[in-house]
Amino acid sequence: MRLDNQTALITRAASGMAAAQARLFASEGAAVCVVDINETVGRQVASEIIEASGKAIYVSLDVTESSHWAETVVKPRKRSDL
């Protein structure tokens, strides 16, 4: 697959085009970090990706708070390719 061994961090991924992008990247082999402030729908998108044999996690994050990025996304995952 084109995105094997890549990690994709997708913001606002609980709905719309970003959710579609998360599903597409996962279908191409990427491990997807579904980032959104809406926990219910964000977890649902991540679960749907996993059920379709993809790799995904949900991360609750208010992207307007820069301090949240380092603590929530960057440090635990060590990298983001996409």
mmCIF file of the C-alpha atoms, coordinates in Angstrom:
data_MODEL
# 
_entry.id   MODEL 
# 
loop_
_atom_site.group_PDB 
_atom_site.id 
_atom_site.type_symbol 
_atom_site.label_atom_id 
_atom_site.label_alt_id 
_atom_site.label_comp_id 
_atom_site.label_asym_id 
_atom_site.label_entity_id 
_atom_site.label_seq_id 
_atom_site.pdbx_PDB_ins_code 
_atom_site.Cartn_x 
_atom_site.Cartn_y 
_atom_site.Cartn_z 
_atom_site.occupancy 
_atom_site.B_iso_or_equiv 
_atom_site.pdbx_formal_charge 
_atom_site.auth_seq_id 
_atom_site.auth_comp_id 
_atom_site.auth_asym_id 
_atom_site.auth_atom_id 
_atom_site.pdbx_PDB_model_num 
ATOM 1  C CA . MET A 1 1  ? 0.000   0.000  0.000  1.00 0.00 ? 1  MET A CA 1 
ATOM 2  C CA . ARG A 1 2  ? 1.145   3.515  -0.696 1.00 0.00 ? 2  ARG A CA 1 
ATOM 3  C CA . LEU A 1 3  ? 1.131   4.749  2.894  1.00 0.00 ? 3  LEU A CA 1 
ATOM 4  C CA . ASP A 1 4  ? 2.470   1.695  4.744  1.00 0.00 ? 4  ASP A CA 1 
ATOM 5  C CA . ASN A 1 5  ? 4.599   2.623  7.784  1.00 0.00 ? 5  ASN A CA 1 
ATOM 6  C CA . GLN A 1 6  ? 3.339   6.218  7.698  1.00 0.00 ? 6  GLN A CA 1 
ATOM 7  C CA . THR A 1 7  ? 1.482   8.013  10.481 1.00 0.00 ? 7  THR A CA 1 
ATOM 8  C CA . ALA A 1 8  ? -1.199  10.529 9.514  1.00 0.00 ? 8  ALA A CA 1 
ATOM 9  C CA . LEU A 1 9  ? -2.514  13.103 11.963 1.00 0.00 ? 9  LEU A CA 1 
ATOM 10 C CA . ILE A 1 10 ? -5.825  14.465 10.695 1.00 0.00 ? 10 ILE A CA 1 
ATOM 11 C CA . THR A 1 11 ? -7.530  17.332 12.512 1.00 0.00 ? 11 THR A CA 1 
ATOM 12 C CA . ARG A 1 12 ? -11.302 17.896 12.589 1.00 0.00 ? 12 ARG A CA 1 
ATOM 13 C CA . ALA A 1 13 ? -11.527 14.265 11.519 1.00 0.00 ? 13 ALA A CA 1 
ATOM 14 C CA . ALA A 1 14 ? -14.862 13.495 13.170 1.00 0.00 ? 14 ALA A CA 1 
ATOM 15 C CA . SER A 1 15 ? -16.852 14.529 10.114 1.00 0.00 ? 15 SER A CA 1 
ATOM 16 C CA . GLY A 1 16 ? -16.901 15.735 6.553  1.00 0.00 ? 16 GLY A CA 1 
ATOM 17 C CA . MET A 1 17 ? -13.922 15.749 4.250  1.00 0.00 ? 17 MET A CA 1 
ATOM 18 C CA . ALA A 1 18 ? -11.438 15.174 7.071  1.00 0.00 ? 18 ALA A CA 1 
ATOM 19 C CA . ALA A 1 19 ? -13.244 11.974 8.123  1.00 0.00 ? 19 ALA A CA 1 
ATOM 20 C CA . ALA A 1 20 ? -13.196 10.821 4.500  1.00 0.00 ? 20 ALA A CA 1 
ATOM 21 C CA . GLN A 1 21 ? -9.487  11.643 4.328  1.00 0.00 ? 21 GLN A CA 1 
ATOM 22 C CA . ALA A 1 22 ? -8.843  9.628  7.508  1.00 0.00 ? 22 ALA A CA 1 
ATOM 23 C CA . ARG A 1 23 ? -10.632 6.625  6.015  1.00 0.00 ? 23 ARG A CA 1 
ATOM 24 C CA . LEU A 1 24 ? -8.768  6.977  2.709  1.00 0.00 ? 24 LEU A CA 1 
ATOM 25 C CA . PHE A 1 25 ? -5.341  7.246  4.348  1.00 0.00 ? 25 PHE A CA 1 
ATOM 26 C CA . ALA A 1 26 ? -6.107  4.201  6.506  1.00 0.00 ? 26 ALA A CA 1 
ATOM 27 C CA . SER A 1 27 ? -7.221  2.229  3.450  1.00 0.00 ? 27 SER A CA 1 
ATOM 28 C CA . GLU A 1 28 ? -3.830  3.011  1.907  1.00 0.00 ? 28 GLU A CA 1 
ATOM 29 C CA . GLY A 1 29 ? -1.994  1.625  4.947  1.00 0.00 ? 29 GLY A CA 1 
ATOM 30 C CA . ALA A 1 30 ? -1.403  4.666  7.165  1.00 0.00 ? 30 ALA A CA 1 
ATOM 31 C CA . ALA A 1 31 ? -1.857  4.574  10.915 1.00 0.00 ? 31 ALA A CA 1 
ATOM 32 C CA . VAL A 1 32 ? -4.345  7.397  11.465 1.00 0.00 ? 32 VAL A CA 1 
ATOM 33 C CA . CYS A 1 33 ? -4.629  9.697  14.443 1.00 0.00 ? 33 CYS A CA 1 
ATOM 34 C CA . VAL A 1 34 ? -8.241  10.956 14.349 1.00 0.00 ? 34 VAL A CA 1 
ATOM 35 C CA . VAL A 1 35 ? -8.086  14.355 16.060 1.00 0.00 ? 35 VAL A CA 1 
ATOM 36 C CA . ASP A 1 36 ? -11.250 16.235 17.010 1.00 0.00 ? 36 ASP A CA 1 
ATOM 37 C CA . ILE A 1 37 ? -12.901 17.926 19.944 1.00 0.00 ? 37 ILE A CA 1 
ATOM 38 C CA . ASN A 1 38 ? -16.089 15.864 19.418 1.00 0.00 ? 38 ASN A CA 1 
ATOM 39 C CA . GLU A 1 39 ? -15.239 12.685 21.298 1.00 0.00 ? 39 GLU A CA 1 
ATOM 40 C CA . THR A 1 40 ? -18.348 10.671 20.444 1.00 0.00 ? 40 THR A CA 1 
ATOM 41 C CA . VAL A 1 41 ? -18.076 11.055 16.686 1.00 0.00 ? 41 VAL A CA 1 
ATOM 42 C CA . GLY A 1 42 ? -14.265 11.014 16.665 1.00 0.00 ? 42 GLY A CA 1 
ATOM 43 C CA . ARG A 1 43 ? -14.205 7.663  18.445 1.00 0.00 ? 43 ARG A CA 1 
ATOM 44 C CA . GLN A 1 44 ? -16.813 6.381  15.999 1.00 0.00 ? 44 GLN A CA 1 
ATOM 45 C CA . VAL A 1 45 ? -14.642 7.305  12.994 1.00 0.00 ? 45 VAL A CA 1 
ATOM 46 C CA . ALA A 1 46 ? -11.605 5.624  14.578 1.00 0.00 ? 46 ALA A CA 1 
ATOM 47 C CA . SER A 1 47 ? -13.678 2.508  15.339 1.00 0.00 ? 47 SER A CA 1 
ATOM 48 C CA . GLU A 1 48 ? -14.962 2.352  11.763 1.00 0.00 ? 48 GLU A CA 1 
ATOM 49 C CA . ILE A 1 49 ? -11.387 2.506  10.469 1.00 0.00 ? 49 ILE A CA 1 
ATOM 50 C CA . ILE A 1 50 ? -10.325 -0.300 12.812 1.00 0.00 ? 50 ILE A CA 1 
ATOM 51 C CA . GLU A 1 51 ? -13.353 -2.414 11.836 1.00 0.00 ? 51 GLU A CA 1 
ATOM 52 C CA . ALA A 1 52 ? -12.284 -2.026 8.188  1.00 0.00 ? 52 ALA A CA 1 
ATOM 53 C CA . SER A 1 53 ? -8.874  -3.525 9.122  1.00 0.00 ? 53 SER A CA 1 
ATOM 54 C CA . GLY A 1 54 ? -7.139  -0.180 9.452  1.00 0.00 ? 54 GLY A CA 1 
ATOM 55 C CA . LYS A 1 55 ? -5.050  1.332  12.233 1.00 0.00 ? 55 LYS A CA 1 
ATOM 56 C CA . ALA A 1 56 ? -6.502  4.316  14.075 1.00 0.00 ? 56 ALA A CA 1 
ATOM 57 C CA . ILE A 1 57 ? -6.703  6.039  17.418 1.00 0.00 ? 57 ILE A CA 1 
ATOM 58 C CA . TYR A 1 58 ? -8.873  8.922  18.544 1.00 0.00 ? 58 TYR A CA 1 
ATOM 59 C CA . VAL A 1 59 ? -7.322  11.940 20.237 1.00 0.00 ? 59 VAL A CA 1 
ATOM 60 C CA . SER A 1 60 ? -9.435  14.651 21.854 1.00 0.00 ? 60 SER A CA 1 
ATOM 61 C CA . LEU A 1 61 ? -7.771  17.950 21.111 1.00 0.00 ? 61 LEU A CA 1 
ATOM 62 C CA . ASP A 1 62 ? -8.784  21.592 20.870 1.00 0.00 ? 62 ASP A CA 1 
ATOM 63 C CA . VAL A 1 63 ? -6.527  22.634 17.997 1.00 0.00 ? 63 VAL A CA 1 
ATOM 64 C CA . THR A 1 64 ? -6.813  26.300 18.984 1.00 0.00 ? 64 THR A CA 1 
ATOM 65 C CA . GLU A 1 65 ? -4.739  25.609 22.126 1.00 0.00 ? 65 GLU A CA 1 
ATOM 66 C CA . SER A 1 66 ? -1.108  25.300 21.030 1.00 0.00 ? 66 SER A CA 1 
ATOM 67 C CA . SER A 1 67 ? -0.001  23.871 24.383 1.00 0.00 ? 67 SER A CA 1 
ATOM 68 C CA . HIS A 1 68 ? -2.279  20.868 23.838 1.00 0.00 ? 68 HIS A CA 1 
ATOM 69 C CA . TRP A 1 69 ? -0.374  19.824 20.702 1.00 0.00 ? 69 TRP A CA 1 
ATOM 70 C CA . ALA A 1 70 ? 2.886   18.979 22.444 1.00 0.00 ? 70 ALA A CA 1 
ATOM 71 C CA . GLU A 1 71 ? 1.276   17.150 25.358 1.00 0.00 ? 71 GLU A CA 1 
ATOM 72 C CA . THR A 1 72 ? -1.417  15.288 23.453 1.00 0.00 ? 72 THR A CA 1 
ATOM 73 C CA . VAL A 1 73 ? 0.015   14.539 20.038 1.00 0.00 ? 73 VAL A CA 1 
ATOM 74 C CA . VAL A 1 74 ? 3.717   15.181 19.560 1.00 0.00 ? 74 VAL A CA 1 
ATOM 75 C CA . LYS A 1 75 ? 5.273   13.649 22.699 1.00 0.00 ? 75 LYS A CA 1 
ATOM 76 C CA . PRO A 1 76 ? 3.318   10.368 22.864 1.00 0.00 ? 76 PRO A CA 1 
ATOM 77 C CA . ARG A 1 77 ? 3.535   9.592  19.148 1.00 0.00 ? 77 ARG A CA 1 
ATOM 78 C CA . LYS A 1 78 ? 7.049   10.885 18.497 1.00 0.00 ? 78 LYS A CA 1 
ATOM 79 C CA . ARG A 1 79 ? 6.292   11.531 14.819 1.00 0.00 ? 79 ARG A CA 1 
ATOM 80 C CA . SER A 1 80 ? 3.700   12.363 12.217 1.00 0.00 ? 80 SER A CA 1 
ATOM 81 C CA . ASP A 1 81 ? 4.486   11.742 8.568  1.00 0.00 ? 81 ASP A CA 1 
ATOM 82 C CA . LEU A 1 82 ? 1.354   13.242 7.034  1.00 0.00 ? 82 LEU A CA 1 
# 
